[in-house]
Amino acid sequence: MISREERDLLKNKIIDDIKLLKKRIEDTESFSDPVSPDNSIGRLSRMDAINNKSIFDASLRNNRNRLKLLEAALNNIDDSEYGICRKCRQPVSVDRLKVRPEILFCVTCM
């Protein structure tokens, strides 16, 4: 069972993580623009640019996914189900929630 103080601490962590992710997403979006074939860069430079774009795209996708999970966790933090493993129905440790407050499963079930 999560105490009110722990719940407040987790809520603040979620809010901070959401702000950080939104900033990260904003910063990453500028690097995920398509590589224009009209740019006069060499073949290897173009390959590097395309490779870097795919890395930024993956990062952007991961950050957007985590943002959705964090927003859902923020909406559900006051529910009695928050912090309960979705599989085994046992409490997820508060230490685990402090690291990843959007987590839905305990260590065993993960």
C-alpha positions in Angstrom: 0.0 0.0 0.0 1.3 3.4 -1.0 1.1 6.1 1.7 -0.2 9.6 0.9 3.3 11.1 1.2 4.7 8.5 -1.2 1.9 9.1 -3.6 2.5 12.9 -3.4 6.2 12.3 -4.0 5.4 10.0 -7.0 2.9 12.6 -8.4 5.6 15.3 -8.3 8.1 12.9 -10.0 5.6 12.2 -12.8 5.0 15.9 -13.3 8.7 16.6 -13.5 9.3 13.6 -15.9 6.4 14.8 -18.1 8.0 18.3 -18.3 11.4 16.8 -19.1 10.0 14.5 -21.8 8.0 17.3 -23.5 11.2 19.3 -23.7 13.2 16.3 -25.0 10.5 15.6 -27.6 10.6 19.2 -28.7 14.4 19.2 -29.0 14.4 15.8 -30.9 11.7 16.8 -33.4 14.0 19.3 -35.0 16.5 16.5 -35.7 14.0 14.1 -37.3 13.2 16.1 -40.4 13.7 14.2 -43.6 17.1 14.3 -45.3 16.6 16.3 -48.4 18.1 14.8 -51.6 18.8 18.3 -52.8 21.4 18.9 -50.1 24.9 19.0 -51.6 26.5 16.6 -49.2 28.6 13.6 -50.0 27.3 10.1 -50.3 28.8 9.0 -47.0 27.6 12.1 -45.2 24.1 11.5 -46.6 24.2 7.9 -45.3 25.3 9.2 -41.9 22.4 11.8 -41.9 19.9 9.1 -42.8 21.2 6.8 -40.1 21.2 9.6 -37.5 17.6 10.4 -38.5 16.5 6.9 -37.9 18.1 7.0 -34.4 16.3 10.3 -33.6 13.1 8.9 -34.9 13.4 5.9 -32.6 14.2 8.1 -29.7 11.2 10.3 -30.5 8.9 7.3 -30.7 10.2 6.0 -27.3 9.8 9.4 -25.6 6.3 9.9 -27.0 5.3 6.4 -25.8 6.7 7.0 -22.3 5.0 10.4 -22.2 1.6 8.7 -22.8 2.3 6.2 -20.0 3.3 9.0 -17.6 0.2 11.0 -18.4 -1.9 7.9 -17.8 -0.1 7.3 -14.5 -0.7 10.9 -13.5 -4.5 10.4 -14.2 -4.6 7.2 -12.3 -2.3 8.0 -9.3 -5.2 8.5 -6.9 -6.8 5.2 -7.9 -6.5 2.3 -5.6 -5.2 0.2 -8.5 -2.1 2.5 -8.9 1.0 0.6 -7.8 -0.7 -2.8 -8.1 0.9 -5.3 -10.6 -1.5 -5.8 -13.5 -0.6 -9.5 -13.6 -0.2 -10.9 -10.1 -2.1 -8.2 -8.3 0.7 -7.7 -5.7 2.0 -4.3 -4.8 4.8 -2.9 -6.9 7.6 -1.7 -4.7 7.6 2.1 -4.1 11.4 2.1 -4.9 10.5 0.7 -8.4 7.8 3.3 -8.8 10.2 6.1 -7.9 12.4 5.1 -10.8 9.6 4.4 -13.3 6.3 5.7 -11.9 4.5 4.6 -15.1 5.4 0.9 -14.6 2.5 -1.5 -14.5 4.2 -4.7 -13.4 6.3 -5.9 -10.5 9.8 -7.1 -11.0 8.7 -10.8 -11.0 6.0 -10.3 -13.6 8.0 -8.0 -15.9 
